[in-house]
Every structure is written in C-alpha cells, then in structure tokens.
C-alpha cells in the first residue's frame, strides 16, 4: 500500500516499447522489491552467525603464521564459514 504507489509514480510513466509494464500498485515489481528488502536482515544475521562460528584457534593460527587480518579473512575465515 505504501511502496506500490511510489513505484508507480517513479516507473509507471510512458512504458517500455509502448507497453505500460507498471499498470497498478500491486505488480510483480512491487512484490519483488519489497521481498528483496525484507531478506536483507535475514541474510546478514545468518552470515554473522556463520562467521562467528569459525573457531578462534584457526584465526590465531593464521595470524601466528604471519598473515595479515585481511589475508586471514579471505583465506581462512570465509572458506571455513
């Protein structure tokens, strides 16, 4: 009810190739946009939990062998997650 009319105002103008693809406030574009925004907290929370599940010993081992923090993230934490 809120996002649909905003998207119609933004994209519902002349239409693409003479076809008005944003005919109403309840369109597939509105549903896709809202679902895309709603998934962001779920994915970020899940990613945070997975990264925190990597054992501290793996991080310390990488740093102890002389790797930098960015190398540890790229070569140890992300593959283990």
DAWOSUL-V719452 format. One record per pair of residues at least 6 apart in sequence whose C-alpha atoms are under 6 Angstrom apart, sorted by the first residue. I is the first residue (numbers start at 1). J is the second residue. D is the distance in whole Angstrom. If there is no record, write none. Layout:
i:j:d
I:J:D
I:J:D
This chain:
i:j:d
4:25:4
4:30:6
5:25:5
12:22:5
50:81:6
51:81:6
